[in-house]
Amino acid sequence: NKEQSTNYIHSQSRKMFEDLFNSLCGGSTETRVERGFEVSPFAFDDSYNYPTMFEEADEMLNVSLLIYAITDLRTLAKKAKEGKLKEEFKNPDQLLSLPLNLGACIRSIQENEEMIRKKIGNNDEEMAMSALQSTKKRYSRNNPNTHIVMNSESPSEPPPTPYLVAYGDDHPDRELVYAVGVDPVRKRITVAFRGSVTPTDFLTDATISLERRPNPVKDWPDQFDTIGIHKGFCNYLLKERTGGGESKFSEIIGHVAKLFTDEDRKKNYKLYVTGHSLGGALSTLFGFYAASSAEMEGTIPKPISVVSIASPRVGDTAFRKAFSHLELHGALRHLRVANDGDPVTMMPEVSGKQILGMCGLTSDPDFREKETYRHTGVKLLLLKKKQSNENGGEEKKEEDVEQPYKISYSGKKVSTINARGLGLDKEKSIGEVFKSFKKEDLPDVVYHFGDTYCDNMTSVQGGLSGMALNEIYSSNAS
Protein backbone atom coordinates (compact mmCIF):
# COMPACT_ATOMS: atom_id res chain seq x y z
CA ASN A 1 0.00 0.00 0.00
CA LYS A 2 0.95 3.66 -0.19
CA GLU A 3 2.16 3.86 3.44
CA GLN A 4 4.38 0.81 3.07
CA SER A 5 5.79 2.18 -0.19
CA THR A 6 6.58 5.52 1.45
CA ASN A 7 8.29 3.83 4.42
CA TYR A 8 10.37 1.72 2.04
CA ILE A 9 11.45 4.82 0.09
CA HIS A 10 12.38 6.62 3.31
CA SER A 11 14.44 3.67 4.58
CA GLN A 12 16.27 3.35 1.26
CA SER A 13 16.90 7.12 1.13
CA ARG A 14 18.40 7.06 4.62
CA LYS A 15 20.65 4.13 3.70
CA MET A 16 21.99 6.05 0.68
CA PHE A 17 22.76 9.11 2.81
CA GLU A 18 24.47 6.91 5.40
CA ASP A 19 26.62 5.28 2.72
CA LEU A 20 27.44 8.63 1.13
CA PHE A 21 28.44 10.41 4.32
CA ASN A 22 30.32 7.35 5.49
CA SER A 23 32.55 7.74 2.43
CA LEU A 24 32.71 11.53 2.51
CA CYS A 25 33.25 12.14 6.19
CA GLY A 26 34.62 8.89 7.46
CA GLY A 27 33.08 6.46 9.92
CA SER A 28 29.43 5.54 10.33
CA THR A 29 26.42 7.86 10.52
CA GLU A 30 25.23 5.95 13.57
CA THR A 31 25.59 7.77 16.89
CA ARG A 32 29.25 7.59 17.94
CA VAL A 33 31.66 9.15 20.41
CA GLU A 34 34.23 11.68 19.21
CA ARG A 35 36.47 13.78 21.46
CA GLY A 36 34.52 12.53 24.47
CA PHE A 37 31.12 13.69 23.15
CA GLU A 38 28.30 11.60 21.75
CA VAL A 39 27.65 12.62 18.14
CA SER A 40 24.39 11.99 16.25
CA PRO A 41 24.20 12.51 12.48
CA PHE A 42 22.44 15.68 11.27
CA ALA A 43 21.59 16.74 14.82
CA PHE A 44 20.04 20.05 13.81
CA ASP A 45 18.41 22.15 16.53
CA ASP A 46 14.88 20.75 16.94
CA SER A 47 13.70 23.68 19.06
CA TYR A 48 13.81 26.11 16.11
CA ASN A 49 10.72 26.45 13.94
CA TYR A 50 12.20 25.81 10.50
CA PRO A 51 10.05 26.83 7.52
CA THR A 52 9.19 24.30 4.83
CA MET A 53 11.78 23.71 2.13
CA PHE A 54 9.71 25.72 -0.34
CA GLU A 55 9.46 28.66 2.06
CA GLU A 56 13.19 28.61 2.73
CA ALA A 57 14.00 28.47 -0.98
CA ASP A 58 11.37 31.02 -2.07
CA GLU A 59 12.08 33.56 0.66
CA MET A 60 15.84 33.42 0.20
CA LEU A 61 15.41 33.67 -3.59
CA ASN A 62 13.42 36.83 -2.95
CA VAL A 63 16.17 38.23 -0.71
CA SER A 64 18.96 37.29 -3.14
CA LEU A 65 17.25 39.24 -5.93
CA LEU A 66 16.17 42.19 -3.80
CA ILE A 67 19.76 43.06 -2.95
CA TYR A 68 20.40 43.91 -6.62
CA ALA A 69 17.49 46.37 -6.67
CA ILE A 70 18.11 47.93 -3.27
CA THR A 71 21.79 48.46 -4.12
CA ASP A 72 20.78 50.24 -7.34
CA LEU A 73 18.33 52.43 -5.40
CA ARG A 74 20.92 53.29 -2.75
CA THR A 75 23.44 54.17 -5.48
CA LEU A 76 20.93 56.60 -7.00
CA ALA A 77 20.21 58.06 -3.56
CA LYS A 78 23.94 58.62 -2.94
CA LYS A 79 24.36 60.32 -6.30
CA ALA A 80 21.39 62.55 -5.52
CA LYS A 81 22.93 63.64 -2.22
CA GLU A 82 26.23 64.34 -3.98
CA GLY A 83 24.47 66.45 -6.63
CA LYS A 84 25.39 64.05 -9.44
CA LEU A 85 21.84 63.49 -10.70
CA LYS A 86 20.08 65.87 -13.06
CA GLU A 87 16.70 64.52 -12.01
CA GLU A 88 15.27 65.04 -8.55
CA PHE A 89 15.44 62.06 -6.17
CA LYS A 90 13.00 62.63 -3.34
CA ASN A 91 14.03 61.91 0.24
CA PRO A 92 17.25 59.92 -0.41
CA ASP A 93 17.98 59.65 3.32
CA GLN A 94 15.17 57.16 3.86
CA LEU A 95 17.14 54.64 1.76
CA LEU A 96 20.54 55.46 3.22
CA SER A 97 19.57 55.51 6.90
CA LEU A 98 19.78 52.34 8.96
CA PRO A 99 17.81 50.42 10.07
CA LEU A 100 16.17 50.25 6.65
CA ASN A 101 12.75 48.59 6.45
CA LEU A 102 10.61 47.42 3.56
CA GLY A 103 8.22 50.33 3.91
CA ALA A 104 11.00 52.85 3.24
CA CYS A 105 12.03 50.98 0.10
CA ILE A 106 8.47 50.85 -1.22
CA ARG A 107 7.88 54.53 -0.50
CA SER A 108 11.13 55.48 -2.22
CA ILE A 109 10.18 53.58 -5.39
CA GLN A 110 6.70 55.09 -5.39
CA GLU A 111 8.02 58.63 -4.88
CA ASN A 112 10.71 58.31 -7.56
CA GLU A 113 9.07 55.85 -9.96
CA GLU A 114 9.57 57.78 -13.19
CA MET A 115 13.21 58.61 -12.50
CA ILE A 116 14.00 55.04 -11.39
CA ARG A 117 12.48 53.64 -14.58
CA LYS A 118 14.76 55.88 -16.62
CA LYS A 119 17.88 54.96 -14.66
CA ILE A 120 17.53 51.23 -14.01
CA GLY A 121 14.81 50.23 -16.49
CA ASN A 122 11.14 49.28 -16.35
CA ASN A 123 11.72 45.58 -15.76
CA ASP A 124 14.10 46.07 -12.83
CA GLU A 125 11.83 48.65 -11.22
CA GLU A 126 8.78 46.42 -11.59
CA MET A 127 10.63 43.36 -10.28
CA ALA A 128 11.89 45.30 -7.25
CA MET A 129 8.44 46.63 -6.42
CA SER A 130 6.84 43.23 -6.96
CA ALA A 131 9.36 41.54 -4.66
CA LEU A 132 8.94 44.18 -1.97
CA GLN A 133 5.14 44.03 -2.13
CA SER A 134 5.22 40.23 -2.05
CA THR A 135 7.42 40.29 1.05
CA LYS A 136 5.20 42.89 2.69
CA LYS A 137 2.11 40.79 1.99
CA ARG A 138 3.77 37.64 3.35
CA TYR A 139 4.65 39.25 6.65
CA SER A 140 1.37 41.10 6.95
CA ARG A 141 -0.31 37.70 6.67
CA ASN A 142 1.92 36.21 9.37
CA ASN A 143 1.58 39.17 11.70
CA PRO A 144 -1.58 41.33 11.41
CA ASN A 145 0.14 44.24 13.17
CA THR A 146 3.03 44.62 10.76
CA HIS A 147 1.14 46.78 8.25
CA ILE A 148 0.85 49.52 10.87
CA VAL A 149 4.61 49.85 11.19
CA MET A 150 5.22 49.30 7.48
CA ASN A 151 3.21 52.40 6.66
CA SER A 152 4.49 54.44 9.58
CA GLU A 153 6.66 57.47 8.87
CA SER A 154 8.42 57.22 12.22
CA PRO A 155 11.65 55.18 12.19
CA SER A 156 12.19 55.69 15.95
CA GLU A 157 11.85 51.96 16.67
CA PRO A 158 12.95 49.00 14.53
CA PRO A 159 9.86 47.52 12.87
CA PRO A 160 8.65 43.98 13.57
CA THR A 161 9.03 43.17 9.87
CA PRO A 162 12.41 42.38 8.24
CA TYR A 163 14.82 45.32 8.38
CA LEU A 164 18.44 45.89 7.44
CA VAL A 165 21.01 46.87 10.06
CA ALA A 166 24.16 46.89 7.89
CA TYR A 167 24.75 47.50 4.19
CA GLY A 168 28.21 47.05 2.68
CA ASP A 169 28.04 49.13 -0.49
CA ASP A 170 30.63 51.85 0.08
CA HIS A 171 32.59 50.71 -2.99
CA PRO A 172 30.10 48.66 -5.06
CA ASP A 173 32.23 48.99 -8.20
CA ARG A 174 35.29 47.21 -6.78
CA GLU A 175 34.21 45.29 -3.66
CA LEU A 176 31.55 42.74 -2.90
CA VAL A 177 28.17 44.08 -1.77
CA TYR A 178 26.35 42.61 1.20
CA ALA A 179 23.46 43.32 3.53
CA VAL A 180 22.70 42.08 7.04
CA GLY A 181 19.08 41.95 8.12
CA VAL A 182 16.89 40.92 11.04
CA ASP A 183 13.59 39.08 10.58
CA PRO A 184 11.60 39.18 13.86
CA VAL A 185 8.77 37.10 12.35
CA ARG A 186 10.88 34.18 11.10
CA LYS A 187 13.40 34.79 13.90
CA ARG A 188 16.48 34.80 11.76
CA ILE A 189 19.48 36.96 10.96
CA THR A 190 20.14 37.01 7.21
CA VAL A 191 23.34 37.84 5.35
CA ALA A 192 22.74 38.46 1.63
CA PHE A 193 25.41 38.88 -1.05
CA ARG A 194 24.87 40.62 -4.39
CA GLY A 195 25.70 38.66 -7.52
CA SER A 196 27.84 39.68 -10.50
CA VAL A 197 27.23 43.22 -11.79
CA THR A 198 30.53 45.10 -12.11
CA PRO A 199 33.70 44.29 -14.12
CA THR A 200 35.40 43.42 -10.81
CA ASP A 201 32.63 40.90 -10.10
CA PHE A 202 33.08 39.23 -13.47
CA LEU A 203 36.87 39.15 -13.12
CA THR A 204 36.36 37.47 -9.74
CA ASP A 205 34.17 34.83 -11.41
CA ALA A 206 36.79 34.27 -14.13
CA THR A 207 39.68 33.67 -11.70
CA ILE A 208 39.31 29.89 -11.54
CA SER A 209 42.59 28.82 -9.97
CA LEU A 210 42.34 27.08 -6.60
CA GLU A 211 43.83 28.69 -3.51
CA ARG A 212 45.14 26.24 -0.87
CA ARG A 213 44.09 27.24 2.63
CA PRO A 214 44.30 25.52 6.03
CA ASN A 215 41.34 23.24 6.66
CA PRO A 216 39.48 24.59 9.73
CA VAL A 217 38.25 21.07 10.60
CA LYS A 218 41.51 19.25 9.81
CA ASP A 219 41.79 17.86 13.36
CA TRP A 220 38.72 15.70 12.84
CA PRO A 221 39.08 12.17 11.43
CA ASP A 222 39.60 11.64 7.70
CA GLN A 223 40.08 15.32 6.87
CA PHE A 224 42.73 16.88 4.61
CA ASP A 225 45.20 19.39 6.06
CA THR A 226 44.30 21.95 3.40
CA ILE A 227 41.28 22.74 1.24
CA GLY A 228 41.15 24.25 -2.24
CA ILE A 229 38.92 27.30 -2.76
CA HIS A 230 38.17 29.28 -5.93
CA LYS A 231 40.81 32.03 -5.75
CA GLY A 232 38.52 34.78 -7.00
CA PHE A 233 35.83 34.08 -4.39
CA CYS A 234 38.46 33.56 -1.72
CA ASN A 235 40.12 36.93 -2.37
CA TYR A 236 36.79 38.76 -2.56
CA LEU A 237 35.62 37.51 0.83
CA LEU A 238 38.63 36.39 2.88
CA LYS A 239 41.59 38.52 1.77
CA GLU A 240 42.64 41.49 3.89
CA ARG A 241 42.00 44.72 2.06
CA THR A 242 44.70 47.05 0.77
CA GLY A 243 46.28 49.06 3.57
CA GLY A 244 45.80 46.38 6.20
CA GLY A 245 42.05 46.62 6.46
CA GLU A 246 40.07 43.64 7.72
CA SER A 247 38.59 41.18 5.28
CA LYS A 248 34.97 41.39 4.22
CA PHE A 249 34.34 38.16 6.12
CA SER A 250 35.63 39.71 9.35
CA GLU A 251 33.59 42.85 8.74
CA ILE A 252 30.36 40.92 8.15
CA ILE A 253 30.85 38.37 10.92
CA GLY A 254 31.35 41.31 13.27
CA HIS A 255 27.89 42.64 12.43
CA VAL A 256 26.39 39.18 12.88
CA ALA A 257 28.13 38.51 16.21
CA LYS A 258 26.94 41.87 17.55
CA LEU A 259 23.33 41.00 16.71
CA PHE A 260 23.63 37.70 18.55
CA THR A 261 24.78 39.39 21.76
CA ASP A 262 21.08 39.95 22.36
CA GLU A 263 20.03 37.01 24.57
CA ASP A 264 16.65 36.53 22.88
CA ARG A 265 18.27 36.31 19.45
CA LYS A 266 21.01 34.01 20.72
CA LYS A 267 18.39 31.66 22.16
CA ASN A 268 15.67 31.83 19.50
CA TYR A 269 17.19 33.04 16.19
CA LYS A 270 19.26 31.34 13.50
CA LEU A 271 21.68 32.69 10.89
CA TYR A 272 20.77 32.37 7.20
CA VAL A 273 23.09 33.25 4.30
CA THR A 274 21.99 33.68 0.69
CA GLY A 275 22.86 35.14 -2.69
CA HIS A 276 22.37 34.65 -6.42
CA SER A 277 25.19 33.72 -8.85
CA LEU A 278 28.44 35.16 -7.43
CA GLY A 279 26.36 35.92 -4.33
CA GLY A 280 25.51 32.22 -4.06
CA ALA A 281 29.20 31.28 -4.14
CA LEU A 282 30.04 33.89 -1.51
CA SER A 283 27.17 32.71 0.70
CA THR A 284 28.47 29.12 0.49
CA LEU A 285 31.97 30.24 1.48
CA PHE A 286 30.74 32.56 4.24
CA GLY A 287 28.47 29.87 5.72
CA PHE A 288 31.34 27.37 5.75
CA TYR A 289 33.75 29.66 7.58
CA ALA A 290 31.11 30.97 9.99
CA ALA A 291 30.13 27.40 10.91
CA SER A 292 33.75 26.29 11.39
CA SER A 293 35.00 29.40 13.20
CA ALA A 294 36.36 28.64 16.66
CA GLU A 295 36.00 32.32 17.56
CA MET A 296 32.26 32.24 16.84
CA GLU A 297 31.68 29.02 18.81
CA GLY A 298 29.02 29.78 21.40
CA THR A 299 28.24 33.16 19.80
CA ILE A 300 26.37 32.20 16.62
CA PRO A 301 23.77 29.44 17.18
CA LYS A 302 24.09 26.32 15.03
CA PRO A 303 23.20 25.25 12.50
CA ILE A 304 23.95 28.02 10.03
CA SER A 305 21.71 27.74 6.96
CA VAL A 306 22.96 28.55 3.47
CA VAL A 307 20.44 28.89 0.65
CA SER A 308 22.44 29.57 -2.51
CA ILE A 309 20.76 30.43 -5.81
CA ALA A 310 22.42 29.74 -9.20
CA SER A 311 25.81 29.27 -7.57
CA PRO A 312 28.95 28.14 -9.38
CA ARG A 313 31.20 25.58 -7.72
CA VAL A 314 33.30 26.96 -4.88
CA GLY A 315 35.97 24.44 -3.90
CA ASP A 316 37.63 21.09 -4.43
CA THR A 317 37.03 17.61 -3.02
CA ALA A 318 38.76 18.49 0.27
CA PHE A 319 36.50 21.54 0.63
CA ARG A 320 33.41 19.42 -0.02
CA LYS A 321 34.55 16.84 2.51
CA ALA A 322 35.07 19.51 5.18
CA PHE A 323 31.73 21.08 4.29
CA SER A 324 29.99 17.69 4.55
CA HIS A 325 31.59 17.13 7.94
CA LEU A 326 29.94 20.31 9.25
CA GLU A 327 26.59 19.20 7.83
CA LEU A 328 26.91 15.75 9.36
CA HIS A 329 27.64 17.25 12.77
CA GLY A 330 24.67 19.62 12.73
CA ALA A 331 26.64 22.85 12.29
CA LEU A 332 25.68 23.68 8.69
CA ARG A 333 22.76 23.21 6.31
CA HIS A 334 22.95 24.03 2.60
CA LEU A 335 20.08 24.16 0.13
CA ARG A 336 21.51 24.80 -3.32
CA VAL A 337 18.85 25.93 -5.82
CA ALA A 338 19.73 25.47 -9.50
CA ASN A 339 17.77 25.79 -12.72
CA ASP A 340 18.16 22.89 -15.12
CA GLY A 341 20.22 24.32 -18.00
CA ASP A 342 21.80 27.17 -16.01
CA PRO A 343 25.40 27.17 -17.32
CA VAL A 344 26.81 29.01 -14.30
CA THR A 345 25.88 26.16 -11.96
CA MET A 346 27.97 23.78 -14.11
CA MET A 347 31.16 25.82 -13.73
CA PRO A 348 34.00 25.88 -13.06
CA GLU A 349 34.89 22.26 -13.67
CA VAL A 350 38.65 22.33 -13.16
CA SER A 351 41.35 24.82 -12.26
CA GLY A 352 43.78 26.29 -14.76
CA LYS A 353 46.50 23.95 -13.46
CA GLN A 354 44.73 20.91 -14.90
CA ILE A 355 46.71 21.42 -18.10
CA LEU A 356 49.86 20.43 -16.18
CA GLY A 357 48.32 17.08 -15.39
CA MET A 358 47.09 16.62 -18.93
CA CYS A 359 50.60 17.25 -20.23
CA GLY A 360 52.18 14.90 -17.71
CA LEU A 361 54.10 17.73 -16.01
CA THR A 362 53.39 16.51 -12.48
CA SER A 363 54.19 13.27 -10.66
CA ASP A 364 51.34 13.65 -8.15
CA PRO A 365 48.84 10.84 -8.87
CA ASP A 366 46.06 12.80 -7.13
CA PHE A 367 46.76 16.04 -9.01
CA ARG A 368 43.69 15.80 -11.26
CA GLU A 369 41.34 15.25 -8.33
CA LYS A 370 42.94 18.08 -6.35
CA GLU A 371 42.37 20.49 -9.20
CA THR A 372 38.71 19.54 -9.80
CA TYR A 373 35.82 21.60 -8.44
CA ARG A 374 32.95 20.01 -6.47
CA HIS A 375 29.51 21.26 -5.43
CA THR A 376 28.24 21.05 -1.85
CA GLY A 377 24.89 20.74 -0.14
CA VAL A 378 21.45 19.42 -0.98
CA LYS A 379 20.54 20.40 -4.53
CA LEU A 380 17.05 21.49 -5.51
CA LEU A 381 17.05 21.25 -9.31
CA LEU A 382 14.23 23.21 -10.95
CA LEU A 383 13.48 21.46 -14.22
CA LYS A 384 13.00 23.21 -17.55
CA LYS A 385 9.61 23.15 -19.19
CA LYS A 386 9.56 20.87 -22.20
CA GLN A 387 9.21 22.32 -25.68
CA SER A 388 6.85 20.57 -28.08
CA ASN A 389 5.72 21.19 -31.64
CA GLU A 390 2.01 21.82 -31.99
CA ASN A 391 0.40 19.86 -34.87
CA GLY A 392 3.84 19.05 -36.27
CA GLY A 393 4.51 22.68 -37.17
CA GLU A 394 7.41 24.93 -36.28
CA GLU A 395 5.53 26.81 -33.58
CA LYS A 396 6.41 25.49 -30.13
CA LYS A 397 4.62 25.62 -26.81
CA GLU A 398 5.80 24.98 -23.28
CA GLU A 399 4.52 21.94 -21.46
CA ASP A 400 4.81 21.35 -17.73
CA VAL A 401 7.09 18.47 -16.83
CA GLU A 402 5.51 15.66 -14.82
CA GLN A 403 7.60 16.51 -11.76
CA PRO A 404 9.17 19.99 -11.97
CA TYR A 405 12.05 19.36 -9.57
CA LYS A 406 14.65 16.86 -8.39
CA ILE A 407 16.38 16.71 -5.04
CA SER A 408 19.84 15.22 -4.68
CA TYR A 409 23.03 15.39 -2.68
CA SER A 410 26.14 16.56 -4.50
CA GLY A 411 28.48 13.64 -4.15
CA LYS A 412 29.21 10.16 -5.41
CA LYS A 413 26.85 8.74 -7.98
CA VAL A 414 24.21 6.61 -6.28
CA SER A 415 21.09 4.99 -7.69
CA THR A 416 18.17 7.41 -7.57
CA ILE A 417 14.84 6.95 -5.86
CA ASN A 418 12.26 8.61 -8.07
CA ALA A 419 9.39 9.12 -5.65
CA ARG A 420 9.10 12.77 -4.56
CA GLY A 421 12.31 13.49 -6.44
CA LEU A 422 14.51 12.12 -3.65
CA GLY A 423 17.86 10.65 -4.55
CA LEU A 424 21.52 11.23 -5.14
CA ASP A 425 22.97 11.88 -8.54
CA LYS A 426 26.09 13.02 -10.33
CA GLU A 427 26.54 16.69 -11.17
CA LYS A 428 26.34 17.62 -14.83
CA SER A 429 29.32 19.34 -16.38
CA ILE A 430 29.31 21.68 -19.35
CA GLY A 431 31.38 19.16 -21.31
CA GLU A 432 28.96 16.31 -20.64
CA VAL A 433 25.98 18.40 -21.70
CA PHE A 434 27.55 19.42 -25.00
CA LYS A 435 28.65 15.85 -25.72
CA SER A 436 25.00 14.77 -25.68
CA PHE A 437 24.27 16.87 -28.81
CA LYS A 438 20.66 17.18 -27.65
CA LYS A 439 19.42 20.69 -28.26
CA GLU A 440 16.95 20.52 -25.37
CA ASP A 441 19.80 19.68 -22.97
CA LEU A 442 22.06 22.58 -23.93
CA PRO A 443 22.62 25.25 -21.27
CA ASP A 444 21.28 28.73 -21.91
CA VAL A 445 22.10 31.92 -20.01
CA VAL A 446 18.37 32.71 -19.80
CA TYR A 447 18.13 29.95 -17.18
CA HIS A 448 20.52 31.96 -14.98
CA PHE A 449 18.28 35.04 -14.81
CA GLY A 450 16.38 35.83 -11.64
CA ASP A 451 12.97 36.01 -13.30
CA THR A 452 13.43 32.47 -14.68
CA TYR A 453 14.22 31.24 -11.19
CA CYS A 454 11.08 32.97 -9.89
CA ASP A 455 8.91 31.34 -12.56
CA ASN A 456 10.36 27.89 -11.91
CA MET A 457 10.10 28.30 -8.15
CA THR A 458 6.38 29.01 -8.46
CA SER A 459 5.88 25.72 -10.28
CA VAL A 460 7.30 23.64 -7.40
CA GLN A 461 5.31 25.15 -4.56
CA GLY A 462 2.78 22.34 -4.40
CA GLY A 463 5.40 19.61 -4.36
CA LEU A 464 7.73 21.20 -1.80
CA SER A 465 5.32 22.82 0.65
CA GLY A 466 5.04 19.65 2.73
CA MET A 467 8.80 18.93 2.76
CA ALA A 468 11.55 20.12 5.08
CA LEU A 469 15.28 20.36 4.45
CA ASN A 470 16.10 18.62 7.72
CA GLU A 471 13.93 15.70 6.64
CA ILE A 472 15.88 15.47 3.39
CA TYR A 473 19.12 15.30 5.34
CA SER A 474 17.79 12.46 7.44
CA SER A 475 15.66 11.01 4.59
CA ASN A 476 12.50 11.44 6.67
CA ALA A 477 13.68 8.61 8.95
CA SER A 478 12.61 8.84 12.56
Secondary structure, DSSP 8 states (H G I E B T S, - for coil): -HHHHHHHHHHHHHHHHHHHHHHHHSS-SS-EEETTEEE-TT---TTS----HHHHHHHHHHHHHHHHHHHHHHHHHHHHHTT--SS--S-THHHHSSSEEHHHHHHHHHHTHHHHHHHH-HHHHHHHHHHHHHHHHHHHHH-TTHHHHHT-S--SS--SS-EEEEEE-SSTTTS--EEEEEETTTTEEEEEE--S-SHHHHHHHH---EEEEE-TTTTSTT--SEEEEEHHHHHHHHS-BTTTB--HHHHHHHHHHHHTTSHHHHHH-EEEEEEETHHHHHHHHHHHHHHH-STTTTTS-S-EEEEEES----B-HHHHHHHHHHHHTTSEEEEEEEETT-GGGG---B-TTHHHHHTT----TTHHHHTB-B--SEEEEE---EEEESTTSS-EEEE--SS-EEEEESSS------GGG--------HHHHHHT--GGGS--GGGGSHHHHHHHHHHTHHHHTT--HHHHHTTT--
